[in-house]
Amino acid sequence: METTMQQLQSRFQNLSDQIISRMDEMGTRIDDLEKNVAELMTQAGAEDHYKSNGIEERPSWPKH
């Protein structure tokens, strides 16, 4: 009985660790996505600015 409880506890701990790891990974992905969206919004705003002022060429954007 004690061995079974230890196995269950160990299994539960492993599953908990996996869930926490995946949540951390998703948090990092969401942060990256938010940063990329903000960069795109900034670029889109700059593009609109150049177009509205009749400027054909825009500076090249940094590639990441």
C-alpha positions in Angstrom: 0.0 0.0 0.0 2.8 2.4 0.9 4.6 1.6 -2.4 1.5 2.3 -4.3 1.0 5.7 -2.6 4.6 6.6 -3.3 4.2 5.7 -7.0 1.0 7.8 -7.2 2.7 10.7 -5.5 5.6 10.5 -7.8 3.4 10.3 -10.8 1.3 13.2 -9.6 4.5 15.3 -9.1 5.8 14.4 -12.6 2.5 15.5 -14.1 2.5 18.7 -12.1 6.0 19.5 -13.3 5.0 18.9 -16.9 2.0 21.2 -16.6 4.1 24.0 -15.0 6.7 23.6 -17.7 4.2 23.8 -20.5 2.6 26.9 -18.8 6.0 28.6 -18.6 6.6 27.8 -22.3 3.2 29.2 -23.3 3.8 32.3 -21.3 7.1 32.8 -23.2 5.3 32.3 -26.5 2.6 34.8 -25.6 5.2 37.3 -24.6 7.0 36.8 -27.9 3.7 37.1 -29.8 2.8 40.3 -28.1 6.3 41.8 -28.9 5.9 40.8 -32.6 2.4 42.3 -32.8 3.7 45.5 -31.3 6.5 45.6 -33.8 4.1 45.0 -36.7 1.8 47.7 -35.4 4.7 50.1 -35.2 5.8 49.2 -38.7 2.2 49.6 -40.1 1.9 53.0 -38.5 5.2 54.1 -40.1 4.1 52.7 -43.4 0.8 54.7 -43.2 2.8 57.8 -42.3 5.0 57.4 -45.4 2.1 56.7 -47.7 0.0 59.7 -46.4 3.0 62.0 -47.0 3.5 60.9 -50.6 6.8 59.2 -49.9 7.3 56.2 -52.2 10.2 54.6 -50.4 10.4 53.8 -46.8 13.5 52.8 -44.8 14.2 49.1 -44.7 13.0 47.5 -41.5 15.4 45.5 -39.4 15.0 41.8 -40.0 14.8 39.6 -36.8 
